[in-house]
Amino acid sequence: MQQQQILVVLGYVEHDGKVLLSQRNEPTNPAVHLVWEFPGGTNHFGETLEQTCVRELKEELGVDVEPLELFPRPVSHTWDFGERHVQIHLVCFRCRYVGGEPTCLEEEINDVRWVPKAELSKYNFFETGRKFVEQIGMLNVE
């Protein structure tokens, strides 16, 4: 059995009372297909967590951000793909929006939108994303 660990860095970007969300496009994985999340992606060898956050939001959505602080608690999830077990560790940064018009730039993104912060609970998040939504109140607000 193959085992793998992956580090994923997400960005919580709030601007003018709205939060940037992306929707997954992954039809081969029904558990996450069309689920909403804070945008981000996999940490590459040699990158800092901040560099990963900046790179992923630029690559996937064309958005420039400045990571400000980490959410208090990282989140982990284990996937079982038969002969392959994957454990994903996620961290999330609160980010300052610098610029760029959010656009779906990669196939794994179905939709992107600015959502009123008060409406986050109405969106279908995967359980790991929901755990970050629950931590928003713990962040330092400028």
Secondary structure, DSSP 4 states (H G I P E B T S, - for coil): -EEEEEEEEEEEEEETTEEEEEEE--TT-TTTTT-EE--EEEPPTT--HHHHHHHHHHHHH--EEEEEEE-SS-EEEEEEETTEEEEEEEEEEEEEEEE------STTEEEEEEEEGGGGGGS-B-HHHHHHHTTGGGSPP-
